[in-house]
C-alpha cells in the first residue's frame, strides 16, 4: 500500500461501492447494514489521508507520492495514469475524504428509498472528486472530472426535492458546456506541445522554461477554454444560477458534497491550469475576473440576505464566499492564493455543515422556509450552539476559520499588482458587513424570539448521530481559525512556485510584449531570450 | 504571567459552558467569579511588580505566545504587550469586572440561563483582556470582534424575547460596519509598514513621519487613522454608529454595566490611545475625532433628558461620556481620555448596578414612570447611586470632576486646533456638563424620590410584595464601586489645584506610554506661553458652579412635576433609527429582493440560460421533423444532398488550387 497510497485513496471508495453491491447480492444485506458498511468503507480513505499527511513533506517542492504508469497508447495518443499531490491539492483531498462519511451520517434517516444505490453513487462520486484532485495527467483529470458528474446527477435527480429533475439537468448541462470547452483546450494543448504527453507538469515546465510558446490569441482561447469550465464550477457571477437550484433540490448529502467539494474543483483548476499554463492571459484577464469575483461577493451576499428558503440562502452565500477564492487567486500573491486555498477549505467545512443544519431542520419539519421557524433555541439548544458557531465562521469571525481565508485574500489583493486591486479590496471587505447581516438575521429568525408555531415546540434536539457529524465540523472550524498554520505551511511551497511563475511572466511580458508566432515549439535558444 | 491572566477566564468559560448546565448556581458562581478574581489578583501583581516598581522607560513587557497566521510576508503571532496603558486597563477591567460578576451572582439568581450567562461573561473577560494586551493589530482585532461577539450573546441572553434578539443582531451588525473600517485600516497599515505589531508600527510612523499631516491633508497616516476611527465609532457608540447601544439595554443589567458602560465600549478610546503615535501625526484625524466626540456628547445628553427607561437614560449618558473621551483624544489629551475611562468605569458601573438593584426590587420594572420614592426602601442602593450621580455630574471632590474638568481644560487650551475651535469645543463640553447634571438629577428624582408610582400591597396580603433592599451579594459591589466613584479621581488631581506642589500621578504614570499632542502651526506661539494654572482653576470653578446650580434647579424642577412630558423630538431620539431604517435598511432589502434577485438573477440571467435551453430545444424539435421515418422523404433528401455535393465539385471544386 505504501507505494500506491494515492491509488488506494482514490479507488478505495470504488472498491467499497463494489463491496456494497456484493453484500446486497450475495448476503442480501438489509438497509441498515448497507448504511453501516458504507460508513465503514468511507472511513478508509479518511484513514489513508492521515497516512498521506504524515508522508507529505511540507518543505519539498513539486508533487509527492507520485505514481505513474502508461495507460492508453492509441494513434499517438499517450495517456498516462499519473497521480500525485502537492500543496494545492493536498487539503482538498483530505476535505473530500472527510465530507463523504459525514454525508453518510447525515443521510442516515433522510434517505429511505434506494439506500444501496445512494451509497454506491456517493462512493463513486468520492472516487471521482479525489481523482480530479490527484490526477497529474490532463486526460486523466478530464475523465475524473466527467466521471464525477454522473453520480452527482443521479444524487440530485433521484433523491432530491420536488424540482429535482430540472435542477439535475441544469447542473449537468452547465457543467457539460464547460467541460466541452475544456476538452477542446486540453486536446489543443496536447498537440501544441508536440502531441507526446498529457503530463500537466511537463507541459507547465515547457511553458515555464519558454520551450512551449504560442501567440497571444491562442493563449486567450486556451485560457478561456479552461477558465469557463472552472468559473462555472466555482461558480462565479454570472455563471452561478445553476447553483441555487442544484442546492435547493439536492438531498443534504448532495448539497454537502456540492458545496464542500465540487465548487472547489473550480478554484483548484484555476490554480492548477490557468495560472501556470497561461500566465500572460491570466495577467490580461485578472482584472476582469477580479471584478467578477467582487461582484460575486457583493451580489451573492445581497441576494442571500433576502432569501426566504434556508438552503437557497446558504447557496447564495456560497457564491459570495467563493468570490473570495477567485479574487485571491487572481491577486496572484502568496497571501492571496494561500487565502484562496484556505477559504476553499473553510467554506468546504462551514458551508457544508450549514447545509447539514438546514437538512436537519427540513427533515424534522419538511420545510426549508425560514419563516416557518423561530425560537428553536429552546427546544434545540445543542443544535443552536452548533448553528451559531458555523454561522459565525461563515461570517468570518476572527478565531474561526472563515476569517483567516478572507483576511488573507483581502491583504493579498491589496498588496498585489492587480489593476484596481485596492478598489477590489475595499469592495470585497463589505462582505464583512453583509455576511454578518444575512447570517445573524437568519439566526435571529430561526433560533431566537418566541416560538410561533406549535409544531416547533417539541422538536427534538440533534441526536447522537447528528452530533457525530456536526461536532467535528464545528470543532474543525474553531481549530482552523485558531491554528491555521499547519494548513498554511503545507500549501506554502506550491503557492510560492505559482507566485514565482506569475511574477516572472509579468517581467518577461514587459520585456517582450509580442511573443513569437503561434503554436510552435521554440528552439532551445528562445529559452534564453524569454528568460531575459 | 500575562498568559495565565488572560487564559484563566477562557478556561473557566469553557468549563462552565460545557458542564455548567448540570451544576448548582453556587458552583457556577464560585467558578465564574473565582476565575475573574484570580485574574484580578494576577493583574494587581503584574501591575505592581512589573510596572510600578520599574522606572518609566522600562515599563514595557512583551510576552510571545504562539504563532497564529504565517503567510508570505504576513507573520502574526499571539503576543501580549504590557505597558503603563494596558496595565491601567487590565487593572480596572478585572477589578470592575470582578465586582460586577459578584453582583450578577445575586442579580441572575433563578435565571434558567445562569450557566450560559457566566460562561459568556467569563468569555467576555478573556476577549477584553486579549484586546487590551494584544501586541499587534490583528490579535487586538480578535479581542475587538470577540467582545462584540460576547456583547451579541449577552444582549441576546433573553433570546426568547424578540426585542432582545433584534437588539443583539443590530449591535453586531452596526459594529461590523465599524469593523469594516478597522479591517481596512489594518490592511493599509500592513501594506504601508509591512508589519502589524504595535511597537514596530509606531516606531516606523515616528521615523517616517516626523511632522504631523496638516489639517485638511489626507495622507496615508490620516487615512489609516480615520479608518481605524470608523471602527472606534462602532465599538464606542459615536456618531453615526451609536444607535446600537441604547437597544443593547435589552440585555441583563450586569451586562450593561460591564460591557456597555465600563469596559467594552471604551475599547475605541483605548485603541486610539494605543495608536496615539499614529493619531498625533494627523491633525485632520484628531480634529474629526474631537468634533465627533463633542457632538456625540451633546446630542446623546439631549436625548438622555427625555427617556423614561431607567437603563436607556444611562445608555445615552454612556454615549455622552464616551463623547467626552473622544473629545479628549481629539484635542491630543490621550492621558485625560484614559483617566476619564477609568473614573467613568467606576461611577457608571455604580449607576447601572443601582439600576439593576432597583429593577430586581421592582420585579423587572424598567419604566421610571412607575418608580419613585424608592430611597425609603433601598437606602444602600440609594446611597451608592448618589455617589455615582455626584461623580458623573462632576462635583468636586467626586471622581468625575477631576477627569471631566481635565478634558474641558485640555479642550480649551488644545494646541491641536486652530483658534477659536478649542474654546468652541470647551463650550460644547460645558453645556453638555450642565445637561448631564440635569438628566442625571431627573433620573435620581424619578427613581428614588417623590411619590411612589408603583403598585404594591403590604407583605402578607398577596399581590406584589413591597420593594426590598437587595441582598448583600449585590449591595457590597455597589458600595465598593461607590467608594471609588468618590475617591477614584484623586489619583489624577491636576497640578493646578495644588499649585504644582503635587504631581498629577495618573498622567505621570500613563503619559510616557502615550504620544504628546501635536501642535497646529497657528498655535505655536500660543502654546509657547501656555496660560497658567489660574485659568484652569477658574474654568473648573465656573463649570462646577454651573453644574451645582443645574443640580439644584433640576431637583426642584423634576420634584414638582416628575412626569412632565419631554419634547417628542428628543423622546423619539431625533428619529435617527427611523431615518437609518428608511434610508439604508429598507432600500437595501427591497433592492436586493426586487432588483437583484427577482429581476436580475431570476429573470435576466436565468432567463437567458433557460432561453438558450429553449432555443436548443426548439431547434431540435425542427430538426426532429426531418426524421419522419418515411423512406420516400429520405430518398428525396439523398438526391438533393448528392446534387449539392456534385454541384460543388463541378462548379467550385476545381478552383481549389492543387497542393
Interface residues (C-beta under 8 A of the other chain):
Chain A: X170 X173 X174 X238 X241 X242 X299 X302 X303 X305 X306 X307 X333 X334 X335 X338 X339 X375 X377 X378 X392 X397 X398 X399 X404 X407 X408 X410 X411 X412 X414 X415 X425 X426 X429 X430 X432 X433 X436 X437 X440 X441 X443 X444 X447 X448 X449 X450 X451 X482 X483 X484 X485 X488 X489 X492
Chain B: X67 X68 X69 X70 X71 X72 X73 X74 X138 X141 X142 X145 X146 X149 X152 X156 X159 X160 X161 X162 X164 X165 X166 X168 X169 X172 X173 X176 X177 X179 X180 X183 X184 X187 X188 X190 X191 X588 X589 X591 X592 X593 X596 X597 X601 X605 X606 X609 X613
